[in-house]
Amino acid sequence: MDKLRILTGNANPELAYKICEYLGIKLARARVNQFSDGEIQVSIDESVRGMDTFVVQSTCPPVNHNLMELLIMVDALKRASAGRITVVMPYYGYARQDRKVIPRTSISARLVANLVTVAGASRILAMDLHAGQIQGFFDIPVDHLYALPVQFDYIKKIKGDIVVVSPDAGGVERARELGKRINATIAIIDKRREKANESKVMHVIGDVKGRTAILIDDMIDTGGTIVQAAQALIDNGAKMVYACCSHAVLSGKAIERINDSPLKELIATNTIPLSEEGRRSKKIKVLDVSPILGEAIKRIHSDASVSSLFI
């Protein structure tokens, strides 16, 4: 791996260190600083000429700042004559705006894809995109990873008669895949969204009475949907409710809502670093996805199959 270099911005350096630990290499030296007016300055402090470079940067809150850091890092690598630049985005910000739901709105998921490509990325490595079709927004190769293997290893330890629940109709495929792995039936929460970041749960489709329910989603932002869904499941006779997500955005009062909710536990991954409040919460369990990301990087570097990771 003499030609392999891993770099990171300030979004999630802890995850980048863990990836390097898995690969048995050191993190490449780079400085990502700011001028007093907030402008971002990037300096690559070692030669990357002809190297196979991977930039680990989730575009999590502060989303715009972390996205700009990523773009400037890619530009710096391109101007330093890096051989190949792979952008590793464990969490892809702006992914929720992947189509025009109402007139005169932006498809920002496509805009971000264009920005990353124009900046100089050679390929993308992402995990649990909000919508699979986002891969089609790129004109460069995209490797789409899933956190399900590490989630499955943890969830299979949960005792009882389990039902996997999708918090909306769009997540049925994700719930079905987990249900198939743990040999459980699925249920669906029917909800009506009044406005952005607010939803009202209507009713539960499926049998949850006397069972342990596991709500599964790709991301949890304000926590409103998942908390209302948990309450709806309890009201419909569920014995216990867990929630599981890949990306714990947890903005606003999300952690407070989760702590005060009927949820037994929220199972998340470290694609996004938790705040100090989140780390203190006894209801949040964080799973490490660095082995999946590290193995994918190793396979991309050696031109081996990435899809076989999930077969």
N, C-alpha and C positions, 0 to 999 in steps of 0.2 A: 504493500500500500504506500510506496514511496511517493506516488503521484497524487495521493488523496489528501485534500485539505478541507477541514470543517471550520466554518466561521459562524459567528452569531452576532445579532444586534442585541438590544437591551430588552426585547419583549419577553424572552424566556431563556436566559443563559443557563439556568439550572438544567433544563432539558437537554441543551446542547452539550453540556459537560457529561451528562449521563450517556448520551449517544457516543461521545468520544471514549468514555470508559468501556462501553460495550465493544467498540471497535479496537480498543487497545492503542489509541493514538492520542496525541495532544491537540487541544484546540489551537487553531492557527491564530497568530497574533494580529489583532485589528483593534483600532480605537474608533468608537462611535461617540462623538462629543457634540456639544451645542455651542454656538456663539451666544452672546448675551441677549440677542434679539430673538433667539429660538431656532435660528437656522442650524441644520444638522451638518456636521463635518465628519467625514469618514476617512480614515487612513489605514491602509493595509501595511502592516509592519514587517512583512517578510515577502520573499519572492513567490509569486503564484504563476509565473510564466509557464504556459503549457500544462498547468496542473488541472486535475479534475476537482473542481471546487463545489462545495455544498454550503449554501447559506441557510441556517436554521432561524426562522423568524415567523412566529405566529402574528397575524394582524389582529391582535386582541386589544382591548382598551389599554391606553389611549389609541384607538384604531388608526386615526389619520397620522399620528406621529410615528407609530410603528410601521405603517405602510410606507411612509416617506423614508424612514431609515432603510427599509428593505430596498427600495428603488435606488437610493444613493449607493448602497453597498454593492448592488449588482453593477451599477455604472462604474464604480471604482474598480471592480474586478475585471470588467470588460476592457477598461483603459490600461489595466496592468497586464493585459495579454493572457488572461486565464484561458486554459484550453477548452474547458466546458464549465458552464455555470448552471448548477441545478438549484432551484429555489425550493427549499423544504418549508412548506406552510402547514404545520400540524393543524392550525385553525385558520380557515380562509374567511377573513372579514368581508362584509358586504354581500355575502352569498345569499342572503334572504331575498335580495332584490334581483331575482334571476329572470323575471318576466314582467310584462306590463299588466298588473292586476286591474288598474284603473287608467283612464287616459292621461296623457301628458306627464308621465313619470319616467324616471331613468331606469335602465337596466344596468345597475352599477356593478353587478357581478361580472358582466362582460367588459365594462370599462376597466376594472382592476386587472382583468386578464390582458387587456391591451397594454396597459401601463407596464406590467411586469415583462411582457414580451418585448416591447419597444426598448425598455431599459437594458435588455441584453441577455435575458434568461434563455438557456438552451433547452431546459425541460423543467417540469414541475413535479414535486412530490407532495401530495396532500393527504389528509386523513379525514374520513367521514364528511365529505362535502354535503352541504345542506340539500343539494339536488345533484344527482349524478350527471345531468345534462350540462353542468358547468364545464365539464371536461371538453365539451364541444366548442366552448368559447375560445379555446387556445388553438393556435396554429403550430404549436410545438408539442412534443410528447408529454403526456400526463400519466403519472402512476398514482392510482387512487388506492389508498390503504384503508383498512378497517380496524377499529379497536375491539371488535367483537371477540377475538381469541382471548384477550386478557380479561374482558368482561365476563365471558363464559366461564373461565377458570374460577372466578370469584363467585359468580351467581350459582354455579352448580353446588356450592357448599350450603346454600340456603335450604332449610328444611321445610317440609310441608307440601300440600297440594298447590302447585303454582299455576297461575294464569298470567301470561304476558299481555300487557295492555299498551295499545298505541294511544297517545293523548289526542290524536286527530287522524283523519282519514289518510293524510299524506304519509304517515309513518307506518302504515300497515305492513309494507314489505319488510321493514326493519324488525317489527314485532314478530312477523311470521318466521323470519330467519332464526331469531333467538329461540322462539317456541319450538322450532324443528330440532335445534341442537339439544335442548333440555327436555324434549318430549312433553311439551306443555301446550294447552290450547291458548287461543288468543281472544282478546276483547278489544273494543274500540270505544273511546270517549267521543261523543258527539258534542261539538261546541259551536258557539256563534261568536265570531270576533267583532266587537263593536268598533274598535279603532286600534291603531298600532300599539303593541305591548299590553293590550288589555283584551281579555276574553272571558266569556261566560260559559261555564260548563252546563250542558242541558241534561244529557242522560247517558247511561252506560249501555252499550250493545254487547251482550254476551253474559255468561254466567260467572259471577265472581263471589257469590255467597259462600262464606265459610272457608275461603281460599286465601292464599298469600299472593297478592298482586305485585307484579313488577312493571312499573311504567318505564318505557324506554323511548328515548328521543335522541336526536343528534346533538342538540344544544339546549341549555337552559339559560335564559337571559334574566328577566325580572323575577322569575319564579312564580308568576301569577297563574299561568296555565297548569303547571305541574302540581301546585298546592291545591287549586280548585279540583283538579282531577283526582288527587288523593282523597279529598273530602267526599267527592262523589262516589268513589269506590267504597269508602267506609260506610257511607249512607246506604249503599246497595248491598251491604253485608260482608264486605271483604274483612278477613280477620286481621290482616297486616298489609301495609303498603310500603314497598321500596321504590325508589326512582333510580334510573340509570341513564347516564348521558356521556357522550364523548367530550363535549366542550362545555365546561362550567364557566360561562361568561359572568353570571351572578352580579348584575349591575343593580344600582339603586338599593332598595331594601330587600333584595332577594335572599340574602343569608338570614336576615331577621325573619322573613316569611317562612323559610325552611325550618328554622329552629322552633318556630311557634306552630308548625303544621303537624298533621297526624302522621307524617312520613316517619317510618322507622329509621331509614338511612337513605342518603343520596350517594350513589356510586358514580364517581366521575373519573376522568383521567387527567394527566398533567400536560395536556396540549396547551392549556392556559394556566399560568401560575395563580394560585389562590391568594387572596389578600390575607392580611394578618388575622382579620375577623374570621375569614373562612378556615384558616388553619386551626383556629381555636375551637371551631364548632365540632361538637361530638357527633353530629348527625352526618358529617361529610367524610366519605372515604375516597381517597385518591389512589388510582391505579397507575402504574408506570408503563407507558407505551414506548419508552426509549429502545427496548430490545427489538420491537417491530420496525421502528424507524431506522435503527442501526443496521438491522439485517437487510432492509430494503436498500439502504445506501451502499452497503457492501456488494449487493447483487448488481445494482446499477453500475457501480465502478468496475466490476468484473464482467459486465455484459451477460449476466445470468438472468433467469426468469424471476420476475417479482410476483407475478400472479400465482405461482406455485406455493407462495407463502400461505395462501388461504384455501387451498384445495384439501 
